[in-house]
Structure formats: structure tokens, C-alpha cells
Amino acid sequence: KELWRWRRIVGSFAFVVVFLTAFSVALVANWCIPGISLALGFLLGGIVSPPDAVSASAILKFVKLPRRMSSIMEGESLLNDASSLIIFRFAMLTVATGQFVWHEAALSFGWMVIGGSVIGLAVGWLFMKAHQLLPTDANIDIVLSFVTPYVMYIAAEEVHSSGVLAVVSGGLLLANRRHIFLSSSSRLRGVNVWQSFVFVLNGVVFLLIGLDLPEINEGLKQEGIELPLAIGYGLVITAVLIIGRIIASFGAVVTTKIMSHFIQVADPNPGWKAPVLLSWSGMRGVVSLAAALSIPVEVNGVPFPHRNLILFITFVVILTTLVLQGLTLPWLIKKLELPDYGDYLPEEETEAMLKRGMAEHSLHYFHQNYRKHLVTNEILRTKVALWEQKSHEEPEELTEETKRIYLDVLEQQRLWLQNKNNTDDKIDEEVVRKLLHGIDLDEEKLRYS
């Protein structure tokens, strides 16, 4: 829902801004770094153009941010990796072959975007049906959650479309439907497993670049590039990235104001504070590192041109943006005192309203389907009377019949919340996720009581 609401600003930052950033980096690198061709410049641009979602999330979780801003940043990070890696792929092909044909590249780009998205959705749908039709448990579901992205990626790459976009589109589909085909146990355990996996994976990637740095530095010396000069190149590219994002952020505001005269936009007057925050939230991280490390040592039997320098510049960009922007971003957010914007009802009010709605829906469902049980079952009468407080009986008090009824009502609560989220634009989706997580916890407590 959030991605669709802010689709224009997210799409412009994830595709247009990424391309313009890569183009700017290519021009500057070609102009100021000896031996860097436009193709190598675009390669470097594709590597360093996407901001890193993990870095931003790790910093922003310690500060209160309007939901609008976090939605835009998260939405951008979902797509900009794919667009930057497409640029990276084209540049790598150009370096390897020495040829670049614009019209062929445009057609190929279109196929990569459309084909990758469609294949991701198709594979995601097939795996969703497999979850529903085959007997699985939480362990199998978690294993499948690791296998599915690889199948999406490989299927898309086999037909020369974007594997990254396939994973993004398929992942969005499965995330949106996870309450339909995954059990509460699979959802709860899956979140914990993936959080740990992402943390370890980020650490491994940074460890790899750290282990490579001495070899990279030695390679720079052999190429006659002194360390201070290489650092200077990295700082120049960092400046291009920061300035480019500032221009893009304020350019998006101007474009929004102009387009609001012709089409309906989510906010025709976003003010100046939002673009300031967007401008300064462009930390680079693990995706740039992974892309840089994927550059082959040799191409066509000869050493890849300026590989060590590109890796070193990438490291300087990541380190500088993480330190300069990452450490000052919380301070900037506090100083900006961003308004609430009024996109959603206040979080406390939303949560209270949804809980009241769930209680009313549960009572209505009880009386429609289990009226006779209320007469004979004292536990259910207590549950109905204290539903909003979510009282929990001792395990030995719950009969199998009581559990079955309670689980049925929990599922009705889940469906009601999802429907409310889909039909009410004023509902903050983050609050809905929080309440759905609570329902999953209630269900797990009940199943194992």
C-alpha cells in the first residue's frame, strides 16, 4: 500500500535518479581520473549509485521519523538496487566487448525490467501455491524462503532479464500474501531467521572487502597510483553523489509542484524539510560492496582495467557516506523537527481504533457462529467479556474445542485487519503489522498450550 501511494517519487528515485547519478559519476570519473573510460565510469556509477537500505534502517530505528519518509526510503531501496545493477551489467558488457549500441541497449533494458518483474511474479505465485497444496511445517517453509529467491533469480537470468527485479517483484507478492499461505509459526520463526541471516551476510561482505584492502592497496602501488591520490578520487566521487542527491531531492519537489497542476499527487506541497532529509540519507553500503567485489580479476584473458582503483573508490565512498551522513543523520532529523504531515491517523489512535474494531468484529463473529457454546462454556464467556484485555487462561483450562473456536476467531481478526488496511488509506500499515504480529504470538501461545 505504501509503495503504491508514493509510487511516483519512489520510481523517480529508484530509476531516474539512479541513472542520472551513474551518468554524472561516469562523466566526472572520465574527466578527472586518468585511464577511466566512459564504460568504466558507468561501471563505477552503477556500483555506487544506489543508497543502502540496511544502513539507513540501522540509523533511523533510533529516531522517530514520519511514516511518509520511511516509506519513501524503504520503497526506493527495494528498487534502486535492481536499476543500478542493470547499469552495472551493461557497463560490464561494454568493457568486455568494447561495443555499445544504444537502441539495442534500450530494448534490452525494457526486456530486463518487464521480463524480470513478470518472471518474479510467476515464480512467486507458483511457490505460494506449492506452500498451500503441499504439507509443510515451519522448518520447510523457512528453507523454501531461501530457495525461492534463487529460483526467481536463475529463471530470470536464463532468459536474459533482470534477476534482481525478479526477486524484488516476487518478494513483494509473497510478502503481501504471507498471511494466506504461511502459518503463524512460519512467519514468526522466519522473521528471526532472516534478521540474523541479513546481519551475518552484511558482516561477511564488509569482512571480505577488509581482507581485500591490503591486496588492493598493493595493486594500486603497482599501477603507480599513490594512496592519497586514490583517496582523493574517492572523495571526488563521494561529492558527486551527495551533490547529485541534493539536486535530485529538491528537483523532485519542483517537479511535484508543477505536475500537481495536471495530475493528482499525494502531496502537492511537501515543503523543504523532506527533501533535506532525503538529500542526506544516501549512505552507501553492502550492495555497492557486493557489486564491486563481483568485478572479475580478468576479462578476455587480460587483467580487468583499473579493478583495484574501482574497488578502492567504492570503499572510500561507503566509508565516507556512512561516517559523514550516517553519524549526522539523527542530529539532522531532530533539528528539522519534521511535521507529522497528517498522512495517517496518530499511531496510538490507530492502534486503539483497530483493537476496538477487532473486539467488535470478534464479538459479532462469536454470536453469529458460536452462540450455543457461550451458554455452556464458561471460558469462552470470560474470553468474550474480556476480549479487549486479551486475557489468557492457564493451559490446563483450555479444551480442544475452546482452542479451535479461539483460533477461528483469531483468523477472523487477521482477515478483518487486512481488509481494514486495504480499504482505509488513513491506516498506518506499520501499526497493522504490529497487531498482526501480536495475533501470530497469540496463536502460537494457544497452539502450544
Secondary structure in CASP SS format (residue, H / E / C, confidence):
PFRMAT SS
TARGET T0000
AUTHOR 0000-0000-0000
METHOD secondary structure of the structure
MODEL  1
K C 1.00
E H 1.00
L H 1.00
W H 1.00
R H 1.00
W C 1.00
R H 1.00
R H 1.00
I H 1.00
V H 1.00
G H 1.00
S H 1.00
F H 1.00
A H 1.00
F H 1.00
V H 1.00
V H 1.00
V H 1.00
F H 1.00
L H 1.00
T H 1.00
A H 1.00
F H 1.00
S H 1.00
V H 1.00
A H 1.00
L H 1.00
V H 1.00
A H 1.00
N H 1.00
W H 1.00
C H 1.00
I C 1.00
P C 1.00
G C 1.00
I C 1.00
S C 1.00
L H 1.00
A H 1.00
L H 1.00
G H 1.00
F H 1.00
L H 1.00
L H 1.00
G H 1.00
G H 1.00
I H 1.00
V H 1.00
S C 1.00
P C 1.00
P C 1.00
D C 1.00
A H 1.00
V H 1.00
S H 1.00
A H 1.00
S H 1.00
A H 1.00
I H 1.00
L H 1.00
K C 1.00
F C 1.00
V C 1.00
K C 1.00
L C 1.00
P C 1.00
R H 1.00
R H 1.00
M H 1.00
S H 1.00
S H 1.00
I H 1.00
M H 1.00
E H 1.00
G H 1.00
E H 1.00
S H 1.00
L H 1.00
L H 1.00
N H 1.00
D H 1.00
A H 1.00
S H 1.00
S H 1.00
L H 1.00
I H 1.00
I H 1.00
F H 1.00
R H 1.00
F H 1.00
A H 1.00
M H 1.00
L H 1.00
T H 1.00
V H 1.00
A H 1.00
T H 1.00
G C 1.00
Q C 1.00
F C 1.00
V C 1.00
W H 1.00
H H 1.00
E H 1.00
A H 1.00
A H 1.00
L H 1.00
S H 1.00
F H 1.00
G H 1.00
W H 1.00
M H 1.00
V H 1.00
I H 1.00
G H 1.00
G H 1.00
S H 1.00
V H 1.00
I H 1.00
G H 1.00
L H 1.00
A H 1.00
V H 1.00
G H 1.00
W H 1.00
L H 1.00
F H 1.00
M H 1.00
K H 1.00
A H 1.00
H H 1.00
Q H 1.00
L H 1.00
L C 1.00
P C 1.00
T C 1.00
D C 1.00
A H 1.00
N H 1.00
I H 1.00
D H 1.00
I H 1.00
V H 1.00
L H 1.00
S H 1.00
F H 1.00
V H 1.00
T H 1.00
P H 1.00
Y H 1.00
V H 1.00
M H 1.00
Y H 1.00
I H 1.00
A H 1.00
A H 1.00
E H 1.00
E H 1.00
V C 1.00
H C 1.00
S C 1.00
S C 1.00
G H 1.00
V H 1.00
L H 1.00
A H 1.00
V H 1.00
V H 1.00
S H 1.00
G H 1.00
G H 1.00
L H 1.00
L H 1.00
L H 1.00
A H 1.00
N H 1.00
R C 1.00
R H 1.00
H H 1.00
I H 1.00
F H 1.00
L C 1.00
S C 1.00
S H 1.00
S H 1.00
S H 1.00
R H 1.00
L H 1.00
R H 1.00
G H 1.00
V H 1.00
N H 1.00
V H 1.00
W H 1.00
Q H 1.00
S H 1.00
F H 1.00
V H 1.00
F H 1.00
V H 1.00
L H 1.00
N H 1.00
G H 1.00
V H 1.00
V H 1.00
F H 1.00
L H 1.00
L H 1.00
I H 1.00
G H 1.00
L H 1.00
D H 1.00
L H 1.00
P H 1.00
E H 1.00
I H 1.00
N H 1.00
E H 1.00
G H 1.00
L H 1.00
K H 1.00
Q H 1.00
E C 1.00
G C 1.00
I C 1.00
E C 1.00
L H 1.00
P H 1.00
L H 1.00
A H 1.00
I H 1.00
G H 1.00
Y H 1.00
G H 1.00
L H 1.00
V H 1.00
I H 1.00
T H 1.00
A H 1.00
V H 1.00
L H 1.00
I H 1.00
I H 1.00
G H 1.00
R H 1.00
I H 1.00
I H 1.00
A H 1.00
S H 1.00
F H 1.00
G H 1.00
A H 1.00
V H 1.00
V H 1.00
T H 1.00
T H 1.00
K H 1.00
I H 1.00
M H 1.00
S C 1.00
H C 1.00
F C 1.00
I C 1.00
Q C 1.00
V C 1.00
A C 1.00
D C 1.00
P C 1.00
N C 1.00
P C 1.00
G C 1.00
W C 1.00
K H 1.00
A H 1.00
P H 1.00
V H 1.00
L H 1.00
L H 1.00
S H 1.00
W C 1.00
S C 1.00
G C 1.00
M C 1.00
R C 1.00
G C 1.00
V H 1.00
V H 1.00
S H 1.00
L H 1.00
A H 1.00
A H 1.00
A H 1.00
L H 1.00
S C 1.00
I C 1.00
P C 1.00
V C 1.00
E E 1.00
V E 1.00
N C 1.00
G C 1.00
V E 1.00
P E 1.00
F C 1.00
P C 1.00
H C 1.00
R H 1.00
N H 1.00
L H 1.00
I H 1.00
L H 1.00
F H 1.00
I H 1.00
T H 1.00
F H 1.00
V H 1.00
V H 1.00
I H 1.00
L H 1.00
T H 1.00
T H 1.00
L H 1.00
V H 1.00
L H 1.00
Q H 1.00
G H 1.00
L H 1.00
T H 1.00
L H 1.00
P H 1.00
W H 1.00
L H 1.00
I H 1.00
K H 1.00
K H 1.00
L H 1.00
E C 1.00
L C 1.00
P C 1.00
D C 1.00
Y C 1.00
G C 1.00
D C 1.00
Y C 1.00
L C 1.00
P C 1.00
E H 1.00
E H 1.00
E H 1.00
T H 1.00
E H 1.00
A H 1.00
M H 1.00
L H 1.00
K H 1.00
R H 1.00
G H 1.00
M H 1.00
A H 1.00
E H 1.00
H H 1.00
S H 1.00
L H 1.00
H H 1.00
Y H 1.00
F H 1.00
H H 1.00
Q H 1.00
N H 1.00
Y C 1.00
R H 1.00
K H 1.00
H H 1.00
L H 1.00
V H 1.00
T H 1.00
N C 1.00
E H 1.00
I H 1.00
L H 1.00
R H 1.00
T H 1.00
K H 1.00
V H 1.00
A H 1.00
L C 1.00
W C 1.00
E C 1.00
Q C 1.00
K C 1.00
S C 1.00
H C 1.00
E C 1.00
E C 1.00
P H 1.00
E H 1.00
E H 1.00
L C 1.00
T C 1.00
E H 1.00
E H 1.00
T H 1.00
K H 1.00
R H 1.00
I H 1.00
Y H 1.00
L H 1.00
D H 1.00
V H 1.00
L H 1.00
E H 1.00
Q H 1.00
Q H 1.00
R H 1.00
L H 1.00
W H 1.00
L H 1.00
Q H 1.00
N H 1.00
K H 1.00
N H 1.00
N H 1.00
T H 1.00
D C 1.00
D C 1.00
K C 1.00
I C 1.00
D C 1.00
E H 1.00
E H 1.00
V H 1.00
V H 1.00
R H 1.00
K H 1.00
L H 1.00
L H 1.00
H H 1.00
G H 1.00
I H 1.00
D H 1.00
L H 1.00
D H 1.00
E H 1.00
E H 1.00
K H 1.00
L H 1.00
R H 1.00
Y C 1.00
S C 1.00
END
